[in-house]
Amino acid sequence: MKNFSNYNDFSRKEDLHFESRAVHGALGNDPITGAVSFPIYQTSTFRHKGLGQSTGFDYSRLQNPTRQELERTMAILEEGFEGFAFTSGQAANMAVFMNLNEGDEVLLTDDIYGGTYRIGEDIYRRYGADFKYVDMSNVEDVRAAVTEKTKIIFIETPTNPMMKVADIEEISKIAKTVGAITVVDNTFLSPYFQKPLTLGADIVVHSGTKFIGGHNDALAGIVVVKTPEMAEFIRGQIKTQGNMLAPFDSWLLIRGLKTLPLRMDRHNENAMKVANWLRTQPKVTKVYYVGFEDHINYDVTKKQTSGFGGMISFNVDSLETVEKLLSKLDMIMFAESLGGTETLITYPRTQTHESLTEETRQKLGITETFLRLSVGLEHVDDIIKDLDQALNS
Ligand SMILES: Cc1ncc(COP(=O)(O)O)c(C=O)c1O
């Protein structure tokens, strides 16, 4: 493998498999010292040799070597032009929506993550942009909703929390007919299972807090873009808004990415077993999981992803069962978030989707008996045993 001598001499490693690219990143090691674990450049600013002589790093809001290694690695893994790392998924989405002007319209997945919903309703709507919620699991609904004013089509797939699946390729084609950009929130599957930019999308966003970081220990957001023009725009947002990820958190994500393929495979394997088990439980009335062959969008899932991920939602028979389950679980934790090593159970009605109106929640199915499970990396028998004792004892 090539010896790198400076920060710009990085390789996209197209000859390597995804697993090797995830381990070796962009530079992979520090070009100055050869440090195998990419160093945490904990500095706010950089010394110049003389007038007009920059090392390429001037001030950490603009560039930082550790953040840059993460950003380049994400661009490599998502097969995009350039990546950007933010303080949270919310900050990443905010930066993307800065593309809007007064009078523009956005089409969003109807059961979108509550925080994304708030970005539209509480902030951009005030500046004259319109937000329309569409069931994107039905391509024809998107075709019917799009207008000449549509600037962004924002897809979450699979959706949080109803596990609906949108056809990225078909929706990207619809966006192009009106000159809109397609943005995909790839948080649930990660580039290991789904690469939206290769399917026609223009921008990928992540809550890096979830599977990318993977250990429930850091908040982060990622944007990967396809064109130099969009890269310039997002870079400008970071420069002006100052919402970039700190060096230490960037390092945590670089470390997380090294095991992303292994983790995703185990999340996938465990979730499949847990979903099938949940389906056999008398107190469980419905299970939402994209890996079921009878899932309404199974064909689309098979076409555009190489795995189903670790997320499951389900309904139980009563509020009493919800209360019993949440208080009796032992190893599994009742906590907001997903995508980490630990199995977490969430109550979307009052946690992740609390911002939606009660009417919208009811319409979507986010009812008082609805729960979301992020299946972690523990032994699957222990996960099922814990759910069993909490549900059935
Ligand atoms: C699908 C999805 N997108 C975006 C976000 C926001 O990310 P963060 O919590 O890192 O700000 C979340 C958070 O739960 C999410 O689940």
The ligand as an SDF file (V2000), in Angstrom:
LIG
                    3D

 16 16  0  0  0  0  0  0  0  0999 V2000
  -33.3650    9.0870   11.8130 C   0  0  0  0  0  0  0  0  0  0  0  0
  -32.7650   10.1870   12.6390 C   0  0  0  0  0  0  0  0  0  0  0  0
  -32.2960   11.2950   12.0410 N   0  0  0  0  0  0  0  0  0  0  0  0
  -31.7550   12.3120   12.7520 C   0  0  0  0  0  0  0  0  0  0  0  0
  -31.6850   12.2720   14.1300 C   0  0  0  0  0  0  0  0  0  0  0  0
  -31.0870   13.4290   14.8960 C   0  0  0  0  0  0  0  0  0  0  0  0
  -29.8160   13.0840   15.3130 O   0  0  0  0  0  0  0  0  0  0  0  0
  -29.0980   13.6150   16.6750 P   0  0  0  0  0  0  0  0  0  0  0  0
  -29.8580   13.0470   17.8130 O   0  0  0  0  0  0  0  0  0  0  0  0
  -27.7080   13.0880   16.5300 O   0  0  0  0  0  0  0  0  0  0  0  0
  -29.1440   15.0850   16.6290 O   0  0  0  0  0  0  0  0  0  0  0  0
  -32.1550   11.1280   14.7920 C   0  0  0  0  0  0  0  0  0  0  0  0
  -32.0920   11.0510   16.2710 C   0  0  0  0  0  0  0  0  0  0  0  0
  -32.6540   10.1780   16.8870 O   0  0  0  0  0  0  0  0  0  0  0  0
  -32.7160   10.0690   14.0440 C   0  0  0  0  0  0  0  0  0  0  0  0
  -33.1910    8.9580   14.6260 O   0  0  0  0  0  0  0  0  0  0  0  0
  1  2  1  0
  2  3  1  0
  2 15  2  0
  3  4  2  0
  4  5  1  0
  5  6  1  0
  5 12  2  0
  6  7  1  0
  7  8  1  0
  8  9  2  0
  8 10  1  0
  8 11  1  0
 12 13  1  0
 12 15  1  0
 13 14  2  0
 15 16  1  0
M  END
$$$$
